[in-house]
Amino acid sequence: MMKNYSVIVFDLGNVLLPFDYTKPVNRFNEIQPGLGDRFAALYRKNYNVHRDFEKGILSEEEYLAAMMKWLENTVTPEKFCKEFSDVFTLSQNVIDLIPGLKKKYSVLLLSNTNSIHYKYGYCQYEFLNLFDKLFLSYEIGAAKPEEAIYRAVETYTRKPSSEHLFIDDIKEYVEGAKACGWDAIQFKGYQNLVKELDKRGVEIGSKQ
């Protein structure tokens, strides 16, 4: 179905930046046998700590204090930040869609993320400058799929909900956008994304 879109909103992780947490876990295991595995188990068990940090509820100091405890005080906070943020790679073919989309649409980024990953992991990537605005959960004080984070985008765009198209790899976050009146695509790879955009009549333009 063809719709009248004015805003295209991209997720970051695993859409534009694939990430792999086995890298820091393996490095922590090299420091002390089993350390990374124990850390990963604690992280999964206490995932609320991660979520609270993404929402800006926990400060960096509070979050790092927990991380140091889980890592049994074997690394410095600085080393943790660097290792834990060295997880990203680029989906260049998806990134290359942005300049063409910008010819007709406002293009925004909406990410559940935290200040450490931003500063140590991806803030240096030049493609971030392509976006009209970055909406980062820890700055907004809400995380997908909470309604507040989608409405924060609308407050900026001042466009009807129906004119927003969201792209995210996580079905729950796609459904959260749809519940707010947006259209949304669950990202399943570059080719599928191009197909879904074409199906909606979205003008991709030049990919160069």
N, C-alpha and C positions, 0 to 999 in steps of 0.2 A: 504493500500500500504506500503510495506516494504521500509524503507529509511535507509541511512547510517548516523546515528547520532553520534556525538562525544561530544556534549554539551547538558545537560538538565538544563533548567533555571526555577526556581520556583519563583512565586509571594509569598509574605508573608501574608498579611492580608486576612482573610477568606479562605485561602488555608492551610497554616501552623498554623496561629494564628487567629482564629475567634475573632471578636471584637463586643462589644455591648456598644453603646454610651448612652443607656438609663440609665446606672448606674451613670455616672457623672451628667446627667441632673436631675435625681431624687435626688441626693445629693445636688445639687444647689437649688432645690425646697425646701429641708428641711431647708436650711439656711434662705430662705425668700420665702413665697408662690408665685409661678409663676416665680421665678427668672430663674430657669433652662429652663422653656418653652420659656421665652423671649430670653434667651441666644441662645437656639437652633434655634429659628426663625431668629435671627440676623446672626447666623453662616450660615444658608442655604441661606439667602438673599445675603450675602457677601462672597460667597464661593471662590471668587477670592483671598481673603486674605489667606485662607487655601492653595490654589494652589500655590500662590507666596511663601509661607513659605516652602512648599514641594520642590519648585525649588531652594530654597536658595536665592531668590530675596529679601525676607524680612528677617531681622535678628531676632534672638530670642527676643531682646529687643523691636523691632517694633511690632512683633506679640503679645507679652505679653501686650504691652500697649493697643492694640486693645481689647484683651481679658478682661483686667481689666475694660475697659470702658463698654463693653457689660455685664459684671457681676456687674456693678454699684459699683465697688470698694468695694465689700463685702468680697472678699477673697484676700489673698496674692498671689503673683506670684508663690511662692513655693507650696502653697496648690493647686493652679490651676494645676500646672504641675503634681502633684501626682494624683489628682482626675481625670484629663482628660486623664491620661495615664493608669489608672487602668481599662482597658477595654478588656484585652486580655485573652484568654484561649488557651490551646494547642490542636491541631489536632494530637494526638500522632500516630494514625495509618498512617497518611500521612508522618509524620516525620520519622517513622520507615522504610519507603521506601528508604531513602537517603543512608544509609550505603551500601545497596545492589546495588544501582545505581552507587555508587562511584567506584565499582570494575571494571567498564568498561568505565564510562563516567566522564567527568568533570562536576561537579554539582555546579551551581551558584545560587545566590539569586538576584532578581531584584525587587525593591520595591519603590512605591511612598510613601514616609514617611518623617518625619521631625526629627530634632535633639532632641526635647522634648520627643517624643514617644520613640526614641531610648534610651535615657539616663534614662528615668523614667519608661518606659513600658516594654521593651523586651531585652535590652542588656545583661541581666544576664542569659538568657536562653542558656544552654550549647549546644543545638542542632545547634546553629549558627556556632559553631566551625567545624561542618561537611562540611560546604561549602568551596569551593576553594577560593571564593571571594564574598563579599557582594557589590552589586551595589545599592546605596541608592540615591534617586532622589535629595535630598538637597545637597549632596556632588558633584553630577554630574552637576547640574545646568539645568536639564531637567527632564520632567516627562512623563510617559506613557500617551497617545500613540504617543508622539513626536518621530520622527525618531532618534534624537540624542542619546536618552537613550539606544536604542537597538544597535546602532552603537558603543557606548562606550563599550558594552559587547564584540562585535566583535574585537575591538581594542585590548582588553585583550586576547581573545582566539586565535586570528589569524587563525580562522577556517572559511571555507566558510559559507555564510549565511544559506545555505540549511542543514548544519549539526547541526543547533541549533533547539531544541524543547522547546517551552515555555508553561508553565502551569499557567493560571490566571483565576480568577473567573469572570472577567469583559469582556464582549464580545468586547467592543471597544478596549481594550488593546490587546486582542487576535488578532483582525484584524490589529492592528498596527504592531504587530510582523510579521504577514503574509505579510503585505505590504513591509516589509524589506527582504522578501525571506525566513523567518523562517517557520517551521511548528509550530502549536500551538494547544493546547487543552484548551477548556473552562472548568474550574473545576466545576463539579456539584455533588461532593461528592466522597468519597474514592473508592467505588465500581466501579463507572463510570470511574474514573481515571485509575484504574488498567485495566479495559476493554479497554480503549483507548490506553494505553501503550502496552498492549498485541497485539492489532490490528496492531500496528506499528512495532512489533517485538522488542520492547525495552526489554532488559534483566534486569529484576528487581532484580534478585539474592535473597539472603537471606534477609528477612525483620527483622531479629533479630540484 
